[in-house]
Amino acid sequence: MATTSFSPLSTFRHRSPITSTPNQFLSLYPTVKTNKVSAVHVSTTTATTTTMPSSDLPEAQAHPSLEIVGGATESILPVLNATLTRNPYNPFPFFGWNRHVETIYASFFRTRPDVRLRRECLRTKDNGSVALDWVSGDDRQLPPDSPLLILLFYSASFIGDMHEVVEHVSSRYPKANLYAVGWSLGANILVRYLGQESHSSPLSGAVSLCNPFNLVIADEDFHKGFNNVYDKALAKSLCNIFKNHALLFEDIGGEYNIPLAANAKSVRDFDQGLTRVSFGFKSVDDYYSNSSSSDTIKHVRIPLLCIQAANDPIAPSRGIPHEDIKENPNCLLIVTPKGGHLGWVAGVDAPRGAPWTDPVVMDYLEHLERGALKGITSCSNTVEVEQCTEGLHSLKV
């Protein structure tokens, strides 16, 4: 599986994106046990946004192109109003007219920063492994209380991996505030983790982007029309990955169907032959049903921002758990009318720069960090708060 680089967040408001789609087209479903995580140093130098008095704050209706709902609307939306007003969602001409064009363009042509990484291999309790890719030298220079951002792209249905990564980073930086952002399947894993470990997770806040939420619905749509192109491309990629590890499955026996997995024509074939057996599910449908974050989001107990695209071909909007998000006082959902899957070719940096979501995500996370710092430090004015948030760092799974 490929690792995608991320730019320092100091350049994030300009041309280099922190959210970029892997060329292997959106890992909608888990593949093998090995996961990849990368970390990037962040130095936020942009000015702190001035918040208007609550009586002057526009409501969600002030952003007519967006659907904005959630139990946390009153607490979170005022923080994002300035960003949404300054950076309204206006799809870039040509690319925004078709969800597949936008998805593919962002996947292959979005600018990516050149970042040197140092890999740390983390051995998990079940003898699996997770690769943590830190910015070279960066993790050895961070202050002990530097806020850290965990970014998730690839993972498996088993949230134990997520638990161990968070535990590992938390133990290394026990004084740091931890945040997490998940893309696609990584978002599904993140929300499941937050729901299932709602009383024990050390995370202070999270963001979910293009989450398929309901994997049964996502699987249904994955076999319709042009989506078959994604399905076949991803299945081919999975088969190539599998061949590199085929020796591990020789004479494995049991319910495994190795020939089916090795020659899978669809993601469903691969999951039937290998993945669902590895995680102890009776069938593929049982696996998808029990791996969906739509069932756990109601239990999330930390601030969670979810951003989806209404025309997402991989994470269909009909799978979004609107009611549970509305009833959860910790959740806010923003749905853009277009964007494809991890495309969002809009905003001042379009078409090749950072996606429209980046300023929204960063303002949200900076707000959470300022709030955390206010509860711990004596930061009492804009200058002091800005200095306190200057050391934000990020980590990607």
Secondary structure, 3 states (H helix, E strand, C coil): CCCCCCCCCCCCCCCCCCCCCCCCCCCCCCCCCCEEEEEECCCCCCCCCCCCCHHHCCCHHHCCCCEEECCCHHHHHHHHHHHHHHCCCCECCCHHHCHHHHHHHHHHHCCCCCCCEEEEEEECCCCCEEEEEEECCCCCCCCCCCCEEEEECCCCCCCHHHHHHHHHHHHHCCCCCEEEEEECHHHHHHHHHHHHCCCCCCEEEEEEECCCCCHHHHHHHCCCCCHHHHHHHHHHHHHHHHHHCHHHHCCCCCCCCHHHHHCCCCHHHHHHHHHHHHCCCCCHHHHHHHCCHHHCHHHCCCCEEEEEECCCCCCCHHHCCHHHHHHCCCEEEEEECCCCCCCCCECCCCCCCCCCHHHHHHHHHHHHHHHHHHHHCCCCCHHHHHHHCCCCEEEEC
